[in-house]
Amino acid sequence: MHSQPNRFSRQSLALFFIVSLIPALVVAAIWYVNSQTTTRQILDFQSYVLPVMVLGVLPALILSFIFAELLTRPVRRIHRAVLELANGNFKAQFRGQGAGEFQEIGVALDQVAAKLQQTLSEATSETAIIEAERNKLRGVLGAMTDGVFALDHSGRIILFNKAASQLTGRTMEEVAGQLAEKVMPFRQDGELVMTRWLASERGNRHKIGQWTGLELYRADGQSLYVDVQAVVLNDDPNGIAALVTFHDLTKNRQLEEMKIDFVALAAHELRTPLTEIKGYLDILQHEAKGLSKTNRDFLDRTVASANQLSGLMRNLLNVARIEHGELGYQPMALNYLDFVKETMNELQARAKQQERQLKLVVPGRLPTLMADPMALREVIVNLVDNAITHTAPGTGAITITVSRHRNEIETSVKDNGVGIPSDAIPHLFTKFYRVSEMKSTSRGTGLGLYICKSIIETHGGHIWVDSAIGEGSVFTFRVPLEAVAQDKPNSDNTTTSTITRGAHGWIKDHPIH
Amino acid sequence: MAGSKTILFIEDDKPIAEMYARVLEREGYKVDFAYNGADGAKKAQSQHYDLILLDIMMPEKTGIEVLQELRGPDGKGSSETKIVILTNLAQDKTSQEALKSQADGYIIKADIVPSQLAGIVSKLV
């Protein structure tokens, strides 16, 4: 910018030389004319040529200088102004300066300046907004605890947030431009489920894929368990073809495993003393002689409580097994009538003790049912236990009815108890649900019906309830004759008809009573 | 009658073994004891029993190992001897393993009382 006045001087100088050439040409012309004349005439010429040159050239010089100045000043001003414009100074005013074309140029420049200023200020505020948005986005991505990364159309990583870095132990620099299946290989049973899905859904805008419990190896070789969600975005102007978020489940999974291990261990450890309590109570019941009626009653109550404790523990363990997908059913050809009668005998003692009437209504004959007797026993025992709990001693009446409905066998447990509020019915079969009105009177864990539902559904059947307040409830379940074991493929003894699983385990060839 | 029948109880928890034995002996069975898996396997191979009641979680050898030793391909146990697992391990996979290893039964201790066990035994031997 500092060279600007110099450049103007140079132009003025050039003009000055051109103008001063005119008298020089005049002199040259005279010289030429004179060359055709005599020496005398030459001498005459020389005597006046100097003053003529001085008088001719000087005004020409002055004139040319003034002219150059007049011509270049507005040009220089405009040039300066344009440079000012280039420098970002839009405040400069040109209007009224110069004359003629220069003034017009000035006005036009003013307009250009004004327009430029407007456009630029708009652009500046837009840039500010974009910048603010970008910072916001960066802040949100950075503050997220879930890992987020974006892929381009070739499946290469183009964005990788802080959580993704922390979870995987890899930096943005390491993963940028790398194939997702190389650096973020989420696997399910060894398969790259996410990248394969993305490849198959390429271009299917807004398609969402979700996976739970995928395995991912950290940079240090440790494995993570994550929930993954991927969205296909083929129309994104930034070239993002897919956006992937993942949530670390490793800790949850470890806790879940600890919980299951704990429940299994606790169940085993608690069963050992319970075995002895129940065992010695049984021996006492058979061997104790001369007990007063009151003492005999105490003994019977202790037995009832020990049995209740045993049932609660079985339920807790069953829930742990359901949660862990370990409730493996072993269906077998079952004489359902014999099975129900056997279960009934066992429950009869309990009902008598609690002063409830227990009745069994069965048809003359039934086809053989494919089912797991140990599991079905859990269902019937839970339903009858509930019925006992919600009826009154003395007046409580419970009826178990078995019937056949086409290819299903139906079993219902009817009581004349307090009944269930209609708003509670939809929640009845969910885990830990207990009817609030009954919390003070019953001692359940809220697990029994959840277990019943799981067992019946695994048999391919269904369970439901009809109830009226003050009149009682009927719990009914139906199981298809050919039970569908939905949980596990055939276990070894599915086809071994010589195995009998009874109430407390299984015995080959001989039923347990 | 049960008078001549012999039972080997392989169980590391002595009070529990004695509790069941009391009722079984009352019913007329002759009950012998082994308090760990290794001793149990030895006894089972040196002497005939009509029934072996076998715990699973034991020192030296687990019940499943004893079962496999007695019932395995080169099994030294008598094939006439019934072997019933009597345990508080209720996992299906343990039960299935016992079945695969040719146990004759699998009973959860806490779910039965001694008089019920006596009833089961009377049907087995």
Interface residues (C-beta under 8 A of the other chain):
Chain A: A264 A267 H268 R271 T272 L274 T275 E276 K278 G279 Y280 L281 D282 I283 H286 S310 M313 R314 L317 R321 E326 L327 G328 Q330 S491 D492 N493 I499 A503 H504 G505 W506 I507 K508 D509 H510 P511 I512 H513
Chain B: D13 P15 I16 M19 Y20 R22 V23 M57 V84 I85 N88 L89 A90 Q91 D92 K93 S95 Q96 L99 K100 D104 G105 Y106 I107 I108 K109 A110 D111 I112 V113 P114 S115 Q116 G119 I120 K123 L124
